[in-house]
Amino acid sequence: MIYYNINDIIVRDMVEADPEIITHEEHLQGWTHQKEEKYKQRLIDVADGKCVALVAEYKGKVAGYFNVYPNTMCGLYGGKGFPELIDLGVFKKYRKLGIGTVLLQVAEQIAKKYADTVIIGVGLHRDYGSAQRMYIKHGFIPDGSGIWWQGKPLAPYADLKNDDELALYMSKKI
């Protein structure tokens, strides 16, 4: 399904060929910790009715991705029927073209079918800096539950590892 098609940007459902392309592009920009299985799992989640997996194209090339899970199991809102937006990624060579904003807007429209509030977790290391700024610019606010690591709230003064599992959950009325 195509959700958006304006000015060289298309947002569509993820297809079988996308995980390999996404992983290759991420490796080219230095994100070598990403594995193709992560994106193949998104397709399994789509088939199981757990997820809407989106891909953005710019001028016919895969440029980014985003996922909507209608019932988050994470953070303060876990298991309460609120959709979560997971894993927004726009490849560096396609940034500053509005692709992230379009993906976010499409994802919010999908999430709105399920609830009036949407949840997003954002990583805390510098690779997430542009995402942190974008989410705040678009009205997301921290949910007040503190920092989470590996799916659990991090205790005050706990030692931690600043990896992709460290997140701040935010919410937005849509």
N, C-alpha and C positions, 0 to 999 in steps of 0.2 A: 504494500500500500504506500502511496505517496501522500505525505502530510503537508508538504510545502514545496513550491517550485516557483521561485521568483529570483531574477537577477543572478543567474549562474549558480544559485544554491538550491539544492534539492535535499529534502529530508524524507527518508523512506525507511521501511522495515529492513532490518539486517537480513542478509541472505547467506547461504552456505559458503560463498567465496570470501566473504568479508573478514572472518577471523584471521586468515593467513595474511591478507593485505594489511589489516590493522596492526598485527604483530610485527610485520616487516617494517612498516613506517615508524612504529615506536622504537624498534631496535636502531633504525637509522638515526634517530634523534637522541640516542643514548639511554633509552629506557629498556635496557637489556634484561631486567628482572621480569618483564612481562612475558607471559606464556600464552600461546595460541589456545590452550585448553580453557583459559578464562573466558574467552569470547565464544568458544564452542559451547561452553556451559550456558551462556546467555541464550543461545539458540535452543538448547534443551529446555531451559526455563520458559521460553516462548511456547514451545510445543506442549509443555505441561500447563499452560495458562497462568503462569506465575509472573510474567514479565512482558513488557513491550520493549523490544530492543531496536533502537533507532540508529541510523547511519546518515551522516551528512556527506553530500558530494559537492565539490566545487569544480565547475567546468568539467564534469564527468569523472573526476577523480575522488576517491574516498578521502575525506578531509577530517572527519571526526565521528564521534559516536556518543550515545547517551542511553540510559535505560530507566524505565519506569516500572517499579514493583508496586502493584496496587495495595498491598498490605505489608508494610514494613515489619520486620521482626527485630529491628535494632533500635537502640536509643530509648529515650523517654517514652516515645509513642509506640514502641514495639508491640505487635499483636493487638492493637486497638483499632485497626481498620483504616489507617492513614497511609496514603501512598508515599513512597520514597523514591527520589531521583538519585540514581547511582551511576558513578563512573563517567562524568562528563570529560571527554577528551577531544581536543582539537590539536592536530599536529602543528608544530611550530611554524612550518612554512605557510600555513593557512590562517594564522592568527591575525587579528586586527582587520578582518574582513566581515565581521558580524556573524560568523558561523556559530560561535558559542551562544550568542544571544538568541539566534533563531532556534537552535536546539533546545535551549531553556524554555522558550515560549511554547514550542510544540509539546515538550514534555509536560509543562504546566497545564496545557489544554487537555491532554490525555488524563493527567492526574485529577483534574476537575470533575471527571466523570465518576470518580470514586469517593471524593470527600471535598470539604471546603478548606482543608489545610494540607499542605504538602511538606514533606520532611527531606532534608538533605544533610549528609555528613561531608565535611570537608577536611582534608588532611592539613597538617600543621607545618610541614617543612616547606622550604622556599619554592619547591616545584609546584606547590599549590597556591602560590601568591596571587596569580591572576584569577584563579577560581574564587579565592576568598573575596577579593575585591568585587568581582562580578556578582556573586551571590548577595553581598550586602547592597550593592548598587541596585539590585532588582528586588529589594525588600525583604530578604531573609534576615532573621534575627536569631541569635543563640537561644536555644530552648531552656537554658538555665540548669541543665543537668551536668555541666562540667565537661571534662575531657574524657573520652572513651578510648580504650585500647583493647583490641581483639574482642570487640563486641560487649565489653563490660565497662562500667564506670571506673575510672582510675581513682584510687583513694588519694586523699590529700597527702602530699609529701612523698608519694611513691616514686621509686626509681622507674624510669621508662626508657623505651627506645623510640626515637623519633623516626618511625617508619610509616609505611602506607596504612598500617593498622591503627594509628593514632588519629583520632578525629574529634572535631567539634560538630555537634548536631545543631542544625538550625531549622526553623520552620517559617512558613509564610501562609497567610490566608489568601486563597485564590478565588 
